[in-house]
Amino acid sequence: MNNVNECTYMTEGAVMPFCKGCGHNHILNKLDEALTNLNLDPQDVCLVTDIGCIGLADMLFDKVHTVHTTHGRSTAFATGIEIADKVMGEKKLKVIVLIGDGGSMIGLLHIVNAALLNVDLTVLVCNNFLFGMTGGQQSSLTPEHFITQTTPFGSIMPPLDICKTIDASKGEFIARKSATDKDLTDVIANAIQHDGFALVEILELCTEHAVTRNELKGNMIVKLAEQEGHKLGLLKDNSNRKEFTGRFFDDLEAHKNSMKAPKYINPDNSHNLDKQLGIIIAGSAGEKVQSSAAMLCEAALTSGLNTTQKNDNPVTQGSGFSLSEVIISPNPIYYTGVDAADIVIILSEDGLKELENQDIYCRINENTIFIVDESLKLKEIDYKVVKLPFRVNCTASKAALGAVDYFVRTVNPFPHEKFANIEARKYGEYGAIFKKGFYEMA
């Protein structure tokens, strides 16, 4: 254990929690030096750490913001933090990710997407060639022939060149350094200052798992990289692309005259509900089951109700069943699924078969109302069933819309005109979907 020297950004009196000789000691001291040299306001620095030994760093930096994340997801969290600051904050925040070689492979796509976006953050990949905290297993950055817990005879897989991967992902600041390089402090500082995405891969020793198995010394890690054809140094430092949020707002400004005005819902608290209602709508793909459910939700929202919509359909998308579970409630809704349906609307054999597969009769209560097309044969039940010729009178493609319309008019959770207005806006006039005689029949 090493005592941390008193410095600007680290916790006073903190002790490095790493093994003797671990490269993390060097990296964190160099990071602290870089922040000190940049003279950044600690409140303008956010350190995002990953699972793994390097993730212990957040307890060592009490002067800055720290966020400890799930394994591999640190770059995704950091991306959100950085964009949020640029959009809603003071646009001063410098976000730095500390992630190991294991975490960087688990979350590689997050790093790739951050580079493609060119989000203004710095990713420090602390590469000791294996999963250190979990016992020394092989990672995707483990050199070929390297001995680990899971490759006792040496890795037979070549390592990924993460720097080339980020280069292919249009990242513009890329470096690969050793944890003991004298200029690492400057490289980290330059990466933090870079206006856009920056990645620094830092090669280091895991003295607990890598050194003893591979008879490894500190001066050998650079040779390991070179043997794999992985170049070291500052590999790229360009500013050809504008940082993500800057480009986003430029693009927004350029297209503002061609953009449609956003549609807002202004609720008026005209609903008639005093309790939550769960509605299940089931039919066939392509017959507007889910869009009808969405219209129901919109009408409920305009009436001041809370709503959720949970959709389901098979992987085939264009065939088979289509299903929506809708909840409307005067109170907050904490779960999107309908456990016990108050209303079950079934429009086709596809929908009926799927609900029976889901054992719908165990998901109802004594007050459940079934609203079904007259062509369907339900299991004999004691609860209320309304059968109407929705497919005949509204056509198959709009049977779900007709059934939802019927539900709103008869159950009256909110004024029917709310749903009628949405229907008229979508189809030209209210009633355009119904054949003559539907109103009298319903």
ZADREN-125376 format. One record per residue (C-alpha): residue in one letter; x, y, z. Coordinates in nm, 4 decimals. Layout:
N
{A,{X,Y,Z}}
...
% end
This chain:
442
{M,{0.0000,0.0000,0.0000}}
{N,{0.1275,0.3448,-0.0881}}
{N,{0.0338,0.6700,0.0809}}
{V,{-0.0999,0.9229,-0.1646}}
{N,{0.0942,1.2483,-0.1665}}
{E,{-0.1018,1.5587,-0.0811}}
{C,{-0.2299,1.6992,-0.4093}}
{T,{-0.5040,1.9090,-0.5548}}
{Y,{-0.7643,1.6591,-0.6596}}
{M,{-0.7054,1.3478,-0.4489}}
{T,{-0.8464,1.2717,-0.1070}}
{E,{-0.6142,1.3969,0.1636}}
{G,{-0.4433,1.1100,0.3458}}
{A,{-0.5890,0.8464,0.1129}}
{V,{-0.4017,0.5202,0.0646}}
{M,{-0.3691,0.3514,-0.2731}}
{P,{-0.5651,0.0241,-0.2430}}
{F,{-0.3686,-0.1603,-0.5109}}
{C,{-0.1043,-0.4326,-0.4974}}
{K,{0.2585,-0.3301,-0.4674}}
{G,{0.3930,-0.2383,-0.8097}}
{C,{0.0471,-0.2216,-0.9705}}
{G,{0.0378,0.0142,-1.2673}}
{H,{-0.2809,0.1755,-1.1375}}
{N,{-0.0682,0.3631,-0.8835}}
{H,{0.1255,0.5335,-1.1642}}
{I,{-0.1836,0.6052,-1.3749}}
{L,{-0.3809,0.7752,-1.0991}}
{N,{-0.0846,0.9857,-0.9907}}
{K,{-0.0324,1.0922,-1.3547}}
{L,{-0.4018,1.1731,-1.3884}}
{D,{-0.3848,1.3869,-1.0761}}
{E,{-0.0768,1.5662,-1.2106}}
{A,{-0.2546,1.6294,-1.5414}}
{L,{-0.5570,1.7806,-1.3668}}
{T,{-0.3288,1.9921,-1.1505}}
{N,{-0.1362,2.1176,-1.4541}}
{L,{-0.4600,2.2082,-1.6283}}
{N,{-0.5696,2.3940,-1.3147}}
{L,{-0.9307,2.2904,-1.3642}}
{D,{-1.1970,2.3783,-1.1117}}
{P,{-1.2620,2.0447,-0.9348}}
{Q,{-1.6354,2.1097,-0.9722}}
{D,{-1.5818,2.1042,-1.3491}}
{V,{-1.4343,1.7524,-1.3473}}
{C,{-1.6328,1.4280,-1.3445}}
{L,{-1.4527,1.0964,-1.3017}}
{V,{-1.6572,0.7975,-1.4247}}
{T,{-1.5201,0.4629,-1.3097}}
{D,{-1.5876,0.1085,-1.4223}}
{I,{-1.6048,-0.2183,-1.2311}}
{G,{-1.2602,-0.3687,-1.1705}}
{C,{-0.9526,-0.2679,-0.9713}}
{I,{-0.9322,0.0671,-1.1492}}
{G,{-1.2870,0.1370,-1.0334}}
{L,{-1.1534,0.1850,-0.6810}}
{A,{-1.0155,0.5180,-0.8003}}
{D,{-1.3339,0.7087,-0.7305}}
{M,{-1.2807,0.6918,-0.3551}}
{L,{-0.9375,0.8505,-0.4038}}
{F,{-1.0722,1.1665,-0.5710}}
{D,{-1.2998,1.3534,-0.3296}}
{K,{-1.2521,1.6968,-0.4846}}
{V,{-1.4253,1.6103,-0.8143}}
{H,{-1.7574,1.4543,-0.9129}}
{T,{-1.7371,1.0735,-0.9269}}
{V,{-1.9768,0.8159,-1.0709}}
{H,{-1.9201,0.4415,-1.0255}}
{T,{-2.0995,0.2375,-1.2903}}
{T,{-2.1851,-0.1171,-1.3904}}
{H,{-1.9257,-0.3277,-1.5704}}
{G,{-1.8407,-0.1999,-1.9178}}
{R,{-2.0999,0.0784,-1.9111}}
{S,{-1.8846,0.3631,-1.7821}}
{T,{-1.8436,0.5216,-2.1263}}
{A,{-2.2192,0.5128,-2.1856}}
{F,{-2.2820,0.6861,-1.8515}}
{A,{-2.0066,0.9355,-1.9269}}
{T,{-2.1551,1.0123,-2.2688}}
{G,{-2.4887,1.0965,-2.1101}}
{I,{-2.3258,1.3089,-1.8409}}
{E,{-2.1227,1.5056,-2.0953}}
{I,{-2.4149,1.5681,-2.3316}}
{A,{-2.6377,1.6698,-2.0391}}
{D,{-2.3806,1.9290,-1.9309}}
{K,{-2.3514,2.0670,-2.2824}}
{V,{-2.7291,2.0900,-2.3239}}
{M,{-2.8475,2.1856,-1.9748}}
{G,{-2.5372,2.2732,-1.7739}}
{E,{-2.2626,2.5311,-1.7880}}
{K,{-2.0746,2.3539,-2.0696}}
{K,{-1.7577,2.3421,-1.8590}}
{L,{-1.7530,1.9806,-1.7435}}
{K,{-1.4569,1.7603,-1.8325}}
{V,{-1.5634,1.3963,-1.8150}}
{I,{-1.2943,1.1293,-1.7753}}
{V,{-1.3549,0.7540,-1.7910}}
{L,{-1.1321,0.5083,-1.6074}}
{I,{-1.1863,0.1585,-1.7453}}
{G,{-0.9801,-0.1619,-1.7574}}
{D,{-0.9105,-0.3853,-2.0541}}
{G,{-1.1845,-0.6227,-1.9363}}
{G,{-1.4441,-0.3508,-1.8993}}
{S,{-1.3467,-0.1896,-2.2285}}
{M,{-1.4203,-0.5149,-2.4099}}
{I,{-1.7500,-0.5717,-2.2280}}
{G,{-1.8517,-0.2184,-2.3204}}
{L,{-1.6620,-0.1802,-2.6477}}
{L,{-1.9638,-0.0637,-2.8451}}
{H,{-2.0195,0.2195,-2.5961}}
{I,{-1.6635,0.3381,-2.6593}}
{V,{-1.7059,0.3019,-3.0359}}
{N,{-2.0306,0.5005,-3.0348}}
{A,{-1.8803,0.7744,-2.8189}}
{A,{-1.5982,0.8032,-3.0738}}
{L,{-1.8417,0.8054,-3.3676}}
{L,{-2.0453,1.0779,-3.1982}}
{N,{-1.7255,1.2658,-3.1086}}
{V,{-1.8549,1.3391,-2.7609}}
{D,{-1.6198,1.5572,-2.5579}}
{L,{-1.4878,1.3012,-2.3103}}
{T,{-1.1604,1.1246,-2.2349}}
{V,{-1.1386,0.7450,-2.1983}}
{L,{-0.8332,0.6077,-2.0200}}
{V,{-0.8075,0.2344,-2.0917}}
{C,{-0.5914,0.0895,-1.8160}}
{N,{-0.4623,-0.2228,-1.9904}}
{N,{-0.2859,-0.4782,-1.7715}}
{F,{-0.3715,-0.7516,-2.0254}}
{L,{-0.6247,-0.9421,-1.8121}}
{F,{-0.9198,-0.9280,-1.5738}}
{G,{-0.7397,-0.8396,-1.2508}}
{M,{-1.0123,-0.8151,-0.9887}}
{T,{-1.1805,-1.1463,-1.0763}}
{G,{-0.8690,-1.3632,-1.0715}}
{G,{-0.6577,-1.2939,-1.3793}}
{Q,{-0.8660,-1.4263,-1.6682}}
{Q,{-0.7943,-1.3543,-2.0347}}
{S,{-0.9428,-1.0437,-2.1937}}
{S,{-0.9699,-0.9426,-2.5563}}
{L,{-0.6581,-0.7272,-2.5110}}
{T,{-0.4453,-1.0156,-2.3788}}
{P,{-0.1342,-1.0615,-2.5994}}
{E,{-0.0941,-1.3864,-2.7900}}
{H,{0.0958,-1.6526,-2.5882}}
{F,{0.0269,-1.4583,-2.2655}}
{I,{-0.0463,-1.6866,-1.9686}}
{T,{-0.3592,-1.6103,-1.7694}}
{Q,{-0.5907,-1.7974,-1.5353}}
{T,{-0.7985,-1.9163,-1.8330}}
{T,{-0.5071,-1.9620,-2.0774}}
{P,{-0.2545,-2.1643,-1.8732}}
{F,{-0.0567,-2.2576,-2.1869}}
{G,{-0.0699,-1.9076,-2.3330}}
{S,{-0.3430,-1.7254,-2.5242}}
{I,{-0.4025,-1.8611,-2.8729}}
{M,{-0.6065,-1.5556,-2.9703}}
{P,{-0.4502,-1.2347,-3.1031}}
{P,{-0.5417,-0.9207,-2.9066}}
{L,{-0.7671,-0.6501,-3.0405}}
{D,{-0.5893,-0.3259,-3.1262}}
{I,{-0.8272,-0.0884,-2.9496}}
{C,{-0.6445,0.2156,-3.0865}}
{K,{-0.7033,0.1008,-3.4449}}
{T,{-1.0647,0.0261,-3.3560}}
{I,{-1.1154,0.3804,-3.2330}}
{D,{-0.9305,0.5158,-3.5363}}
{A,{-1.1772,0.3262,-3.7564}}
{S,{-1.4531,0.4796,-3.5419}}
{K,{-1.3348,0.8295,-3.6417}}
{G,{-1.1818,0.9110,-3.3033}}
{E,{-0.9430,1.2051,-3.3451}}
{F,{-0.7235,1.1884,-3.0353}}
{I,{-0.5666,0.8459,-2.9825}}
{A,{-0.2571,0.7486,-2.7876}}
{R,{-0.0957,0.4346,-2.6498}}
{K,{0.1477,0.4848,-2.3646}}
{S,{0.3135,0.2934,-2.0829}}
{A,{0.2110,0.3747,-1.7258}}
{T,{0.5738,0.4665,-1.6511}}
{D,{0.6286,0.6952,-1.9502}}
{K,{0.7575,1.0319,-1.8366}}
{D,{0.5300,1.2201,-2.0739}}
{L,{0.2105,1.0353,-1.9730}}
{T,{0.0996,1.3338,-1.7656}}
{D,{0.1181,1.5614,-2.0689}}
{V,{-0.0592,1.3102,-2.2932}}
{I,{-0.3471,1.2757,-2.0461}}
{A,{-0.3698,1.6545,-2.0097}}
{N,{-0.3798,1.6996,-2.3878}}
{A,{-0.6478,1.4318,-2.4167}}
{I,{-0.8614,1.6105,-2.1577}}
{Q,{-0.8149,1.9427,-2.3364}}
{H,{-0.9046,1.7939,-2.6753}}
{D,{-1.2437,1.9244,-2.7899}}
{G,{-1.4045,1.5918,-2.8737}}
{F,{-1.3536,1.2238,-2.8038}}
{A,{-1.0110,1.1126,-2.6829}}
{L,{-0.8777,0.7694,-2.5912}}
{V,{-0.5494,0.6849,-2.4229}}
{E,{-0.4594,0.3187,-2.3842}}
{I,{-0.2139,0.2852,-2.0962}}
{L,{-0.0097,-0.0359,-2.0751}}
{E,{0.0674,-0.1466,-1.7221}}
{L,{0.1585,-0.4371,-1.4946}}
{C,{-0.0734,-0.6538,-1.2893}}
{T,{0.1785,-0.7717,-1.0315}}
{E,{-0.0653,-1.0186,-0.8759}}
{H,{-0.1642,-1.2218,-1.1829}}
{A,{0.0480,-1.1266,-1.4839}}
{V,{0.4004,-1.0923,-1.3480}}
{T,{0.4399,-1.4314,-1.1804}}
{R,{0.2787,-1.6330,-1.4576}}
{N,{0.4735,-1.4629,-1.7377}}
{E,{0.8024,-1.3735,-1.5647}}
{L,{0.7191,-1.0209,-1.6655}}
{K,{0.9073,-0.7017,-1.5847}}
{G,{0.7993,-0.3431,-1.6330}}
{N,{1.0339,-0.2803,-1.9254}}
{M,{0.8826,-0.5742,-2.1139}}
{I,{0.5266,-0.4466,-2.1586}}
{V,{0.6211,-0.2125,-2.4416}}
{K,{0.7867,-0.5045,-2.6232}}
{L,{0.4672,-0.7085,-2.5821}}
{A,{0.2719,-0.4400,-2.7661}}
{E,{0.5355,-0.4029,-3.0355}}
{Q,{0.5370,-0.7788,-3.0941}}
{E,{0.1664,-0.7562,-3.1693}}
{G,{0.2280,-0.4709,-3.4132}}
{H,{0.0648,-0.2187,-3.1786}}
{K,{0.2325,0.1187,-3.2200}}
{L,{0.3024,0.3362,-2.9174}}
{G,{0.3018,0.7102,-2.8677}}
{L,{0.0618,0.9794,-2.9765}}
{L,{-0.1064,0.8056,-3.2700}}
{K,{-0.3538,1.0718,-3.3747}}
{D,{-0.4352,1.4304,-3.2816}}
{N,{-0.6769,1.5909,-3.5258}}
{S,{-0.9574,1.8433,-3.4984}}
{N,{-1.1300,1.7775,-3.8293}}
{R,{-1.4701,1.7067,-3.6768}}
{K,{-1.6757,1.9346,-3.4576}}
{E,{-1.7662,1.8072,-3.1124}}
{F,{-2.1029,1.6292,-3.1067}}
{T,{-2.3255,1.8809,-2.9320}}
{G,{-2.1797,2.1722,-3.1287}}
{R,{-2.2523,1.9954,-3.4561}}
{F,{-2.5966,1.8882,-3.3330}}
{F,{-2.7031,2.2449,-3.2562}}
{D,{-2.5562,2.3685,-3.5839}}
{D,{-2.7622,2.1082,-3.7670}}
{L,{-3.0709,2.1988,-3.5658}}
{E,{-3.0277,2.5649,-3.6571}}
{A,{-2.9789,2.4809,-4.0258}}
{H,{-3.3048,2.2834,-4.0390}}
{K,{-3.5213,2.4862,-3.8030}}
{N,{-3.7307,2.6356,-4.0835}}
{S,{-3.8152,2.2927,-4.2258}}
{M,{-3.8995,2.1304,-3.8924}}
{K,{-4.2567,2.0596,-3.7937}}
{A,{-4.3686,2.2289,-3.4776}}
{P,{-4.3721,1.9859,-3.1842}}
{K,{-4.7112,1.8573,-3.0761}}
{Y,{-4.7906,1.9154,-2.7118}}
{I,{-5.0645,1.7587,-2.5038}}
{N,{-5.2457,1.9976,-2.2727}}
{P,{-5.4454,1.7906,-2.0213}}
{D,{-5.7708,1.9389,-1.8895}}
{N,{-5.8546,1.6917,-1.6086}}
{S,{-6.1879,1.5969,-1.7644}}
{H,{-6.1626,1.2225,-1.6953}}
{N,{-6.4139,1.0167,-1.4981}}
{L,{-6.1806,0.7634,-1.3377}}
{D,{-6.1153,0.7214,-0.9669}}
{K,{-5.9032,0.4073,-1.0054}}
{Q,{-5.6621,0.2433,-1.2463}}
{L,{-5.7889,0.0520,-1.5513}}
{G,{-5.5918,-0.2203,-1.7286}}
{I,{-5.6892,-0.2792,-2.0924}}
{I,{-5.5545,-0.5602,-2.3130}}
{I,{-5.6078,-0.5273,-2.6887}}
{A,{-5.5267,-0.8303,-2.9050}}
{G,{-5.5572,-0.8831,-3.2783}}
{S,{-5.3531,-0.9488,-3.5902}}
{A,{-5.0428,-0.7744,-3.7203}}
{G,{-5.1192,-0.4931,-3.9622}}
{E,{-5.4668,-0.4324,-3.8217}}
{K,{-5.3819,-0.1194,-3.6205}}
{V,{-5.3906,-0.2825,-3.2785}}
{Q,{-5.0923,-0.0915,-3.1426}}
{S,{-5.1731,0.2377,-3.3156}}
{S,{-5.5299,0.2222,-3.1800}}
{A,{-5.3874,0.1643,-2.8338}}
{A,{-5.1609,0.4654,-2.8833}}
{M,{-5.4628,0.6796,-2.9779}}
{L,{-5.6363,0.5590,-2.6614}}
{C,{-5.3330,0.6654,-2.4582}}
{E,{-5.3232,1.0073,-2.6228}}
{A,{-5.6922,1.0676,-2.5543}}
{A,{-5.6427,0.9621,-2.1917}}
{L,{-5.3481,1.1999,-2.1572}}
{T,{-5.5509,1.4922,-2.2891}}
{S,{-5.8065,1.4129,-2.0196}}
{G,{-5.5464,1.4355,-1.7444}}
{L,{-5.4840,1.0639,-1.6913}}
{N,{-5.1520,0.8836,-1.6599}}
{T,{-5.0943,0.6141,-1.9213}}
{T,{-4.8584,0.3343,-2.0206}}
{Q,{-4.8528,0.1161,-2.3300}}
{K,{-4.6711,-0.2162,-2.3532}}
{N,{-4.6639,-0.3770,-2.6995}}
{D,{-4.5904,-0.7314,-2.8098}}
{N,{-4.5697,-0.9066,-3.1449}}
{P,{-4.3767,-1.2007,-3.2901}}
{V,{-4.0417,-1.1610,-3.4598}}
{T,{-4.2165,-1.1911,-3.7965}}
{Q,{-4.3616,-0.8402,-3.7409}}
{G,{-4.5900,-0.8435,-4.0475}}
{S,{-4.7823,-1.1602,-3.9591}}
{G,{-4.9204,-1.3300,-3.6526}}
{F,{-5.0576,-1.1606,-3.3428}}
{S,{-5.0332,-0.8006,-3.2300}}
{L,{-5.0888,-0.7084,-2.8680}}
{S,{-5.1041,-0.3956,-2.6533}}
{E,{-5.1411,-0.3686,-2.2774}}
{V,{-5.2632,-0.0220,-2.1817}}
{I,{-5.3000,0.1215,-1.8335}}
{I,{-5.4890,0.4453,-1.7721}}
{S,{-5.4990,0.5848,-1.4208}}
{P,{-5.5634,0.9049,-1.2268}}
{N,{-5.2632,0.8099,-1.0115}}
{P,{-4.8961,0.7398,-1.0927}}
{I,{-4.8348,0.4026,-1.2640}}
{Y,{-4.5393,0.2004,-1.1401}}
{Y,{-4.5585,-0.1088,-1.3636}}
{T,{-4.6368,-0.1279,-1.7341}}
{G,{-4.7780,-0.4817,-1.7482}}
{V,{-5.1459,-0.5624,-1.6914}}
{D,{-5.1625,-0.8358,-1.4277}}
{A,{-5.5408,-0.8400,-1.3921}}
{A,{-5.7250,-0.6911,-1.6898}}
{D,{-6.0388,-0.4837,-1.6440}}
{I,{-6.1058,-0.4778,-2.0186}}
{V,{-6.0017,-0.7424,-2.2728}}
{I,{-6.0526,-0.6540,-2.6409}}
{I,{-5.9992,-0.9372,-2.8912}}
{L,{-6.0371,-0.8803,-3.2654}}
{S,{-5.8977,-1.1904,-3.4428}}
{E,{-5.8052,-1.5564,-3.4112}}
{D,{-5.4376,-1.4553,-3.3939}}
{G,{-5.5072,-1.2363,-3.0934}}
{L,{-5.7275,-1.4941,-2.9223}}
{K,{-5.4711,-1.7708,-2.9679}}
{E,{-5.1924,-1.5548,-2.8225}}
{L,{-5.3986,-1.4561,-2.5183}}
{E,{-5.4935,-1.8179,-2.4574}}
{N,{-5.1236,-1.9104,-2.4816}}
{Q,{-5.0643,-1.6480,-2.2147}}
{D,{-5.3464,-1.7973,-2.0050}}
{I,{-5.5583,-1.4845,-2.0226}}
{Y,{-5.8310,-1.6411,-1.8088}}
{C,{-5.5923,-1.6312,-1.5133}}
{R,{-5.5340,-1.2598,-1.5680}}
{I,{-5.8891,-1.1355,-1.5184}}
{N,{-6.1136,-1.0522,-1.2232}}
{E,{-6.4850,-1.0859,-1.1492}}
{N,{-6.5537,-0.7454,-1.3082}}
{T,{-6.3571,-0.7963,-1.6299}}
{I,{-6.5423,-0.7062,-1.9491}}
{F,{-6.4568,-0.8923,-2.2729}}
{I,{-6.5200,-0.6952,-2.5923}}
{V,{-6.4694,-0.9350,-2.8843}}
{D,{-6.5476,-0.9746,-3.2486}}
{E,{-6.8588,-1.1856,-3.3007}}
{S,{-6.6632,-1.4344,-3.5129}}
{L,{-6.4577,-1.5537,-3.2165}}
{K,{-6.5402,-1.8393,-2.9833}}
{L,{-6.4197,-1.7873,-2.6289}}
{K,{-6.3883,-2.0378,-2.3525}}
{E,{-6.7071,-2.0612,-2.1460}}
{I,{-6.6690,-1.8046,-1.8677}}
{D,{-6.9020,-1.6385,-1.6199}}
{Y,{-6.7902,-1.2808,-1.6813}}
{K,{-6.9428,-1.0202,-1.9058}}
{V,{-6.8813,-1.0701,-2.2791}}
{V,{-6.9845,-0.8209,-2.5478}}
{K,{-6.9777,-0.9616,-2.9011}}
{L,{-7.0050,-0.7229,-3.1955}}
{P,{-6.9191,-0.7463,-3.5706}}
{F,{-6.6185,-0.5159,-3.5587}}
{R,{-6.4434,-0.6840,-3.8532}}
{V,{-6.7532,-0.6585,-4.0699}}
{N,{-6.8615,-0.3082,-3.9775}}
{C,{-6.5208,-0.1440,-3.9470}}
{T,{-6.3239,-0.3697,-4.1855}}
{A,{-6.0529,-0.6028,-4.0579}}
{S,{-5.7847,-0.3342,-4.0791}}
{K,{-5.9731,-0.1031,-3.8417}}
{A,{-6.1582,-0.3478,-3.6190}}
{A,{-5.9307,-0.2612,-3.3260}}
{L,{-6.0023,0.1085,-3.3677}}
{G,{-6.3756,0.0420,-3.3721}}
{A,{-6.3538,-0.1730,-3.0599}}
{V,{-6.1514,0.0902,-2.8716}}
{D,{-6.4067,0.3520,-2.9792}}
{Y,{-6.6834,0.1309,-2.8419}}
{F,{-6.4964,0.0860,-2.5135}}
{V,{-6.4540,0.4618,-2.4671}}
{R,{-6.8201,0.5356,-2.5449}}
{T,{-6.9610,0.2676,-2.3160}}
{V,{-6.7176,0.2556,-2.0234}}
{N,{-6.6655,0.6336,-2.0383}}
{P,{-6.3250,0.6671,-1.8636}}
{F,{-6.3033,1.0146,-2.0215}}
{P,{-6.5186,1.2152,-2.2646}}
{H,{-6.5646,1.0255,-2.5904}}
{E,{-6.5048,1.3415,-2.7891}}
{K,{-6.1360,1.3233,-2.6886}}
{F,{-6.0954,0.9980,-2.8788}}
{A,{-6.3263,1.1096,-3.1615}}
{N,{-6.1145,1.4214,-3.2200}}
{I,{-5.7960,1.2157,-3.2519}}
{E,{-5.9702,0.9753,-3.4865}}
{A,{-6.1001,1.2630,-3.6990}}
{R,{-5.7542,1.4164,-3.7189}}
{K,{-5.6112,1.0866,-3.8386}}
{Y,{-5.8862,0.9738,-4.0770}}
{G,{-6.0354,1.3006,-4.1975}}
{E,{-6.3626,1.2896,-4.0053}}
{Y,{-6.5021,1.0984,-3.7153}}
{G,{-6.6927,0.7898,-3.8238}}
{A,{-6.5034,0.7508,-4.1504}}
{I,{-6.3910,0.4028,-4.0502}}
{F,{-6.7397,0.2739,-3.9682}}
{K,{-6.9892,0.1260,-4.2082}}
{K,{-7.3478,0.2490,-4.2045}}
{G,{-7.5399,0.1219,-3.9068}}
{F,{-7.2401,0.0774,-3.6745}}
{Y,{-7.3620,0.3345,-3.4222}}
{E,{-7.7069,0.1799,-3.4026}}
{M,{-7.5557,-0.1686,-3.3721}}
{A,{-7.3133,-0.0635,-3.0994}}
% end
